[in-house]
Amino acid sequence: MNEEITFILDAARESMDGAMVHLEKEFMKIRAGKASPAMLSNVKVDYYGSQTPLSQVANVNTPDARTISVQPWEKNMLQEIEKAIMNANLGFNPMNNGDMVIINVPPLTEERRRDLVKQAKAEAEDAKVSVRTARQDANKEIRALDDASEDLKKNAETDVQELTDNYTKKIDTFLDNKEVEIMKV
C-alpha cells in the first residue's frame, strides 16, 4: 500500500519539477537588459520553404552585454534571417554587414521593464497552476485507493500539500529574483 502512495507522491513531485523547468525556460526568454541568445529562441527562418528555428541555420552569440551576433552557415540566408528577426516583433533592429547579422540590444525603458515584470508574473502564475493541478491529480489518486486506511490517506494528502507549498515558495523566490534582475538598471 505504501508503495502506491510513494508512487503517487513521486509522480506529483515529477510533475511539479516539470513546471519549474518550464518556468526556468520561459524566464530565460524574458530579457533583463543583457543580450542573450535565448532572446532569439522563438525566431523561425524561412529555410528553403520550411519554417526552421534560427539556431538550426545560424550560430547565435553574444560578444558583449549589448550585442547579439547571428552568423549564418550559408551566406545567402542573411536576408532571410534579417527578415525573420524583424517579423518576430521583438523590438530589435538587425543590421547586416555582409557576413553576419548584428543586433544592438537597446537599454530597457522603465515602462518596458514593468511590462517584462508583468510577463514574468504571468509565467510564474502559470507554473503555480501546474503545481496545483499536480496536487489535485495526486489527491484524486490517493482518494481512489480502496485498500488504504483513512489515516494513511490523510497523511498522504498532507504530504502532497507540503510538496505543493514547497514548490510554490520556490516559484515565488524565483520570481522575486527575476523581478530584481529585470528592474536593475
RODO-711798 format. One line per 2 residues: number of its first residue (from 0); their letters; for each residue x, y, z of N, C-alpha, C, O. Coordinates in steps of 0.001 Angstrom, whole numbers, plus 500000, padded with zeros to 6 digits. Each point is the difference from the previous one (the first is absolute). Example, Ala and Ser with C-alpha at 12.3 -4.5 7.8 and 13.67 -1.06 7.14 Angstrom:
BEGIN
0	as	513190 494310 507800 499110 501190 500000 500900 501200 500000 501036 499981 500665 | 498614 501069 498615 500820 501190 500060 499230 501090 500730 500509 501108 500169 .
REM end
This chain:
BEGIN
0	mn	500826 498802 500000 499174 501198 500000 500873 501266 500000 499749 500944 499252 | 501278 499048 501604 500891 501154 500058 500695 500251 498676 500321 501140 499664 .
2	ee	499912 497782 499580 500635 500136 498697 499136 500838 499063 500506 500843 499259 | 498190 498918 500782 499091 500760 499142 500034 501487 500350 500055 500852 499114 .
4	it	499911 499447 502170 500025 501398 500438 501340 500636 499636 500040 501147 499553 | 501056 498116 500636 501321 500509 499622 500035 500290 498507 500552 501013 499570 .
6	fi	498856 498093 499640 499955 500190 498547 499209 501263 499649 500421 500776 499142 | 498442 499432 501513 499170 501185 499747 500769 501271 500368 499976 500980 499254 .
8	ld	500704 499002 501895 500781 501166 500433 501153 500281 499034 500283 501156 499686 | 500378 497787 499846 501100 500176 499041 499489 500594 498690 500646 500867 499412 .
10	aa	498196 498662 500135 499416 500522 498762 499655 501479 500158 500226 500791 499084 | 499228 499587 502076 499663 501403 500260 501269 500847 500031 500036 501091 499431 .
12	re	501012 498403 501237 501272 500729 500084 500585 500190 498601 500503 501076 499675 | 499430 497881 499502 500523 500068 498639 499243 501040 499176 500598 500759 499237 .
14	sm	498094 499263 500924 499175 500967 499278 500326 501430 500446 500071 500914 499179 | 500125 499265 502118 500330 501329 500528 501402 500429 499557 500237 501177 499731 .
16	dg	500680 497870 500196 501341 500297 499474 499904 500466 498553 500701 500922 499583 | 498421 498427 499660 499786 500387 498611 499525 501433 499887 500426 500731 499106 .
18	am	498689 499677 501799 499508 501382 500008 501147 500970 500266 500060 501066 499389 | 500854 498575 501520 501148 500861 500316 500941 500111 498794 500495 501085 499694 .
20	vh	499746 497800 499631 500888 499995 498829 499406 500886 498908 500710 500773 499357 | 497978 499105 500443 499329 500818 498984 500103 501485 500358 500263 500838 499137 .
22	le	499527 499477 502142 500091 501390 500450 501408 500547 499757 500167 501139 499564 | 500829 498048 500720 501389 500418 499788 500239 500344 498522 500626 501010 499681 .
24	ke	498864 498131 499424 500164 500243 498558 499290 501292 499589 500544 500788 499225 | 498259 499428 501286 499250 501209 499654 500711 501250 500523 500037 501027 499322 .
26	fm	500529 498882 501892 500717 501140 500566 501258 500314 499190 500421 501156 499940 | 500182 497831 499436 501190 500232 499172 499651 500874 498790 500838 500755 499507 .
28	ki	497929 499133 500028 499571 500752 498820 499702 501458 500337 500001 500858 499116 | 499743 499422 502157 499700 501375 500412 501329 500704 500231 500755 499657 500910 .
30	ra	499514 501327 498254 501301 500654 500097 500012 500999 501149 499006 500670 500277 | 502130 499409 500374 500143 500905 501135 501125 500984 499741 500856 500215 500859 .
32	gk	499145 500385 497952 501005 501009 499701 501262 499459 499371 500696 500721 499286 | 499612 498003 500972 501200 499406 499432 499632 499205 498757 498950 499358 499955 .
34	as	501907 500685 499046 499781 499208 498788 500177 498524 500328 500870 499630 500788 | 498298 499529 498602 500085 498564 500216 499508 499282 498742 499016 500424 499394 .
36	pa	501661 498488 500205 499531 499261 498824 498568 499484 500166 499293 499799 499012 | 500280 499986 502243 498640 499501 500256 498938 500987 499521 498857 499607 499763 .
38	ml	501506 501678 500091 499040 501006 499533 499488 499677 498603 498888 500381 499635 | 501931 498915 499585 499616 499675 498620 499518 498556 499867 499870 499490 498887 .
40	sn	499863 499848 502242 499644 498575 499948 498688 499727 499269 499809 498901 499481 | 499285 502076 500469 498713 499781 499331 500001 500432 498537 498987 499857 499316 .
42	vk	502139 500670 500193 500058 500496 498619 500070 498821 499029 500840 499111 500142 | 498261 500899 498871 499979 498965 498960 500385 500644 498677 499503 501071 499651 .
44	vd	501389 498266 499612 500506 500504 498724 499427 499161 498865 499881 498780 500119 | 499764 501882 498775 499531 499286 498814 501221 499385 499330 500713 500679 499260 .
46	yy	499531 498046 500993 501178 499304 499479 499557 499077 498873 499537 498883 500232 | 500615 501609 498544 499592 499258 498808 498555 499495 500107 499709 498843 499697 .
48	gs	499399 502048 500738 498573 499689 500021 499460 499444 501297 498784 499874 500144 | 502077 499786 500815 499473 499499 501268 500452 500909 501146 501115 500523 499997 .
50	qt	497997 499652 500977 500305 500835 501162 500930 499225 500929 499621 498971 500559 | 501602 501535 499597 501046 499322 500762 500473 500907 501129 500172 501201 499787 .
52	pl	500046 498248 501423 500529 500833 501087 501338 500632 499605 500833 499371 499346 | 499349 501872 501061 501216 500751 499668 501262 499240 500397 500991 500011 499269 .
54	sq	498974 499337 501876 501189 499295 500499 500421 498845 499093 501115 499492 500121 | 497988 500085 498960 500349 498893 499104 500560 500473 498659 500441 499186 499189 .
56	va	499542 502145 500574 500562 500512 498741 501145 500984 500243 500630 500473 499054 | 499638 499836 502226 501036 500986 500296 500546 499791 501408 499393 499333 500839 .
58	nv	501769 501260 499386 500625 499990 501312 499642 501318 500686 500302 501071 499473 | 499061 498862 501692 499573 501203 500721 500905 500192 501205 500110 499114 500848 .
60	nt	500552 502068 499229 500937 500297 501081 499714 501363 500605 499280 500816 499423 | 501295 499417 501749 499954 501323 500624 501432 500427 500284 500572 499629 501025 .
62	pd	500018 501163 498051 501386 500455 500218 500139 500917 501216 501054 500025 500634 | 497893 500729 499698 500011 500814 501209 498566 500119 500532 499071 499440 499419 .
64	ar	500759 501285 501677 498705 500066 500683 498912 500722 499202 498821 499881 500334 | 501542 500853 498633 499021 500773 499244 499862 499571 498537 499278 500640 499236 .
66	ti	501409 498279 500367 500017 499605 498592 499728 498509 499831 500500 499167 500756 | 498691 500522 498227 499790 498609 499598 500491 499892 498561 499633 500813 499152 .
68	sv	501202 498178 500572 500441 499803 498619 499440 498673 499496 500002 498993 500709 | 499519 501033 498046 499434 498800 499377 500829 499703 498757 499942 500745 499021 .
70	qp	500823 498179 501010 500883 499604 498900 499337 498833 499259 500006 498870 500489 | 499415 501408 498316 499334 498906 499267 501015 499010 499445 501140 500355 499698 .
72	we	498420 498389 500174 500893 498989 499444 500038 500107 498477 500929 499506 499361 | 498069 501135 500068 499989 500250 498554 499823 501500 499791 499051 500592 500516 .
74	kn	501850 500019 498736 499972 501458 499786 498677 500480 499404 499523 501085 500334 | 499881 498102 498778 498758 500438 499350 498808 500051 500959 498911 500408 499598 .
76	ml	501275 499186 501662 498914 500031 500985 499949 501324 500768 499092 500203 500807 | 501864 500698 498957 500066 501256 500752 498683 500778 499956 499479 500396 501042 .
78	qe	499981 499825 497750 498767 500789 499869 498827 499294 500686 499181 500639 500661 | 500749 498054 499176 498903 499237 500617 500056 500110 501528 498973 500163 500658 .
80	ie	502235 499747 499893 500167 500099 501459 499607 501389 500479 499301 500154 501001 | 501162 500859 498261 499672 501382 500350 498478 500199 499995 499437 500593 500920 .
82	ka	499917 498907 498036 498549 500132 499863 499277 499264 501138 499022 500509 500550 | 501465 498291 499798 499377 499202 501063 500090 500716 501353 499056 499969 500789 .
84	im	502084 500674 499470 500171 500718 501275 499057 501204 500046 499404 500292 501036 | 500469 500404 497826 499065 501140 499950 498562 499529 500207 499239 500625 500739 .
86	na	500391 498264 498602 498631 499482 500086 499661 499428 501375 498827 499902 500360 | 502195 499722 500407 499767 499438 501331 499498 501062 500975 499535 499674 501092 .
88	nl	500561 501597 498511 499466 501104 500797 500570 500030 501422 499258 500102 500977 | 502053 499809 499116 500676 500016 501298 500494 501394 500378 500551 500208 501081 .
90	gf	499244 500730 498019 500460 501357 500275 501464 500203 499649 500610 500976 500435 | 499960 498119 498786 501401 500108 499597 500094 500544 498580 499100 499809 499183 .
92	np	502009 500873 500542 500263 500509 498662 501291 499344 499503 501087 500521 500248 | 498807 498327 499045 501206 499300 499566 500746 500737 498889 499386 500619 499130 .
94	mn	501937 499305 500910 500838 500599 498948 500807 498893 499338 500556 499133 500674 | 499499 500906 498008 500702 498993 499228 501296 500619 499490 499968 501001 499285 .
96	ng	501181 498410 501079 501280 500554 499524 500603 499163 498870 501184 500145 499694 | 498020 498985 499686 500477 499173 498903 500549 498661 500457 500076 499056 499214 .
98	dm	500304 500858 502045 500533 498769 500575 499046 499392 501014 499778 498790 500036 | 499668 502087 500781 499113 499559 501078 498968 501079 500295 500109 501137 499541 .
100	vi	498888 498474 501239 498978 500944 500442 500374 500413 501419 500227 499156 500867 | 499832 502154 499356 500359 500514 501319 498793 500735 500562 499375 500814 499321 .
102	in	500308 498875 501948 498863 500635 500651 500512 500726 501237 500590 499389 500891 | 499177 501921 499155 500312 500752 501207 498768 499968 500891 498918 500423 499593 .
104	vp	501253 499071 501627 498884 499896 500940 499875 501335 500722 500884 500381 500767 | 498018 500329 498987 499850 501306 500641 499751 499852 501505 499425 499006 500443 .
106	pl	501010 501985 500338 499702 499939 501434 498483 500074 500204 499288 500645 499231 | 500242 498697 501797 498560 499953 500256 499496 501293 500627 500663 500592 500853 .
108	te	498165 499835 498717 499355 501150 500631 499283 499512 501255 499772 498803 500172 | 499881 502121 500686 499291 499659 501238 498681 499290 499691 499638 499020 500651 .
110	er	499648 501498 498336 498711 499410 499623 500178 498565 499502 499228 499108 500353 | 501800 500686 498825 500268 498664 499458 500394 499039 501117 499626 498827 499970 .
112	rr	501124 501661 501013 500374 499167 501150 498750 499550 500758 499889 498842 500403 | 499178 502085 499783 498749 499645 500704 499216 498950 499209 499433 499073 500578 .
114	dl	500542 501084 498092 499317 499009 499160 500651 498621 500146 499314 498980 500075 | 502021 501010 499964 500710 498729 500143 499738 499365 501368 499910 498778 500115 .
116	vk	499969 502056 500918 499673 499476 501332 498601 499376 499969 499782 498932 500572 | 499271 501735 498758 498647 499439 499868 500039 498657 499286 499320 499051 500389 .
118	qa	501493 500889 498553 500141 498756 499237 500580 498898 500899 499539 498858 499969 | 501459 501491 500814 500619 499029 500907 498988 499525 501042 499954 498813 500324 .
120	ka	499238 502108 500199 498982 499619 500988 498973 499056 499385 499552 499055 500651 | 500073 501199 498092 499043 499130 499317 500581 498593 499827 499303 499003 500193 .
122	ea	501970 500928 499446 500655 498687 499839 500068 499273 501348 499781 498790 500072 | 500525 501958 500992 500070 499389 501329 498623 499489 500415 499888 498929 500597 .
124	ed	499076 501826 499091 498640 499569 500339 499634 498724 499233 499353 499106 500546 | 501063 500817 498196 499764 498773 499216 500691 498804 500656 499443 498903 500053 .
126	ak	501765 501318 500440 500732 498923 500663 499272 499572 501278 499917 498811 500306 | 499558 502169 500435 499255 499670 501225 498740 499200 499669 499636 499073 500724 .
128	vs	499704 501291 498181 498808 499262 499575 500379 498548 499690 499269 499076 500355 | 501864 500729 498989 500465 498638 499697 500272 499217 501283 499669 498818 500099 .
130	vr	500935 501849 500878 500284 499349 501280 498697 499621 500702 499872 498902 500541 | 499159 502023 499443 498712 499704 500648 499249 498878 499279 499310 499200 500633 .
132	ta	500826 500749 498063 499372 498924 499229 500624 498660 500378 499297 498999 500143 | 502021 500988 500018 500689 498768 500418 499508 499576 501380 499801 498812 500256 .
134	rq	500004 502165 500632 499477 499702 501345 498612 499385 499895 499703 498991 500640 | 499455 501626 498547 498626 499529 499826 499974 498559 499466 499244 499160 500488 .
136	da	501587 500574 498513 500064 498652 499423 500467 498980 501043 499444 498907 500103 | 501576 501462 500663 500535 499088 501019 498938 499715 501063 499814 498853 500406 .
138	nk	499493 502196 500041 498960 499802 501017 498873 499112 499485 499465 499175 500741 | 500174 500995 497984 498960 499147 499396 500431 498540 500021 499219 499114 500348 .
140	ei	502046 500644 499270 500512 498628 499984 500038 499412 501408 499692 498825 500199 | 500689 502001 500772 500067 499516 501387 498598 499624 500487 499816 498950 500616 .
142	ra	499198 501908 499108 498626 499714 500433 499436 498764 499310 499119 499331 500541 | 501385 500366 498272 499498 498850 499238 500562 498671 500508 499514 498937 499614 .
144	ld	501508 501113 501249 500562 498755 500533 498952 499334 500894 499508 500605 500953 | 500158 498141 498727 498939 499307 500738 500489 499366 501291 499324 500038 501028 .
146	da	501875 499374 498898 500470 499227 501149 500911 500789 500944 500793 499405 500730 | 499102 501909 499261 500803 500827 500913 499105 500520 501123 498829 500314 499784 .
148	se	501741 499771 501418 499220 500517 501127 499823 501517 499844 500748 500658 499278 | 498260 499867 501405 499731 501441 499939 501206 500803 500505 500348 501036 499433 .
150	dl	500286 498469 501641 501173 500689 500551 501135 500064 498981 500664 501026 499850 | 499544 497859 499455 501052 499941 498988 499714 500991 498882 500904 500686 499523 .
152	kk	497849 499387 500063 499605 500935 498942 500209 501445 500444 500523 500822 499248 | 499054 499478 502003 500158 501369 500526 501476 500392 500055 500368 501110 499615 .
154	na	500487 497960 500873 501436 500279 500078 500590 500246 498614 500835 500886 499817 | 498719 498321 499213 500496 500156 498629 499570 501352 499434 500788 500678 499341 .
156	et	497954 499717 500918 499527 501300 499521 500772 501138 500660 500270 501017 499361 | 500083 498820 501902 500823 500997 500687 501372 500103 499340 500525 501098 499818 .
158	dv	500055 497753 499823 501299 499990 499311 499907 500725 498655 500896 500759 499633 | 498025 499001 499649 499802 500658 498701 499892 501508 500198 500550 500770 499213 .
160	qe	498740 499657 501838 499850 501440 500266 501344 500631 500355 500299 501113 499568 | 500515 498172 501223 501338 500512 500341 500847 500163 498741 500709 500993 499837 .
162	lt	499205 498022 499280 500716 500046 498734 499556 501224 499190 500823 500733 499454 | 497867 499466 500483 499438 501141 499267 500495 501317 500590 500400 500901 499263 .
164	dn	499576 499211 502054 500457 501226 500665 501479 500273 499696 500387 501139 499741 | 500432 497804 500293 501432 500163 499714 500224 500521 498582 500796 500915 499789 .
166	yt	498503 498502 499247 500182 500425 498613 499465 501410 499774 500569 500766 499222 | 498353 499571 501448 499456 501355 499881 501004 501021 500540 500187 501063 499409 .
168	kk	500459 498611 501718 501031 500886 500553 501173 500139 499036 500530 501095 499814 | 499876 497779 499568 501102 500048 499031 499649 500921 498831 500828 500790 499547 .
170	id	497941 499095 499977 499556 500835 498873 500027 501470 500412 500471 500848 499242 | 499027 499457 501950 499990 501389 500480 501418 500558 500114 500253 501139 499607 .
172	tf	500665 498069 500924 501391 500430 500134 500615 500253 498622 500689 500997 499782 | 499045 498077 499301 500510 500111 498635 499464 501275 499338 500739 500717 499326 .
174	ld	497976 499553 500875 499371 501200 499436 500617 501256 500611 500300 500953 499281 | 499891 499057 502039 500590 501173 500654 501389 500294 499437 500344 501154 499743 .
176	nk	500457 497782 500065 501345 500186 499446 499937 500551 498580 500783 500877 499636 | 498288 498610 499564 499873 500457 498615 499539 501460 499976 500463 500788 499175 .
178	ev	498626 499566 501731 499494 501377 500070 501135 500969 500332 500099 501072 499405 | 500750 498549 501540 501154 500835 500363 500921 500150 498796 500492 501093 499716 .
180	ei	499742 497787 499571 500878 500010 498829 499448 500920 498913 500751 500743 499368 | 497936 499205 500417 499376 500825 498951 500049 501481 500366 500295 500841 499152 .
182	mk	499419 499473 502092 499902 501412 500407 501360 500659 500213 500089 501225 500081 | 500975 497968 500010 501339 500565 500212 500452 500721 498737 500033 499416 498917 .
184	v	500317 501866 501234 500415 500803 498834 501501 499895 499811 500550 500600 499076 .
REM end
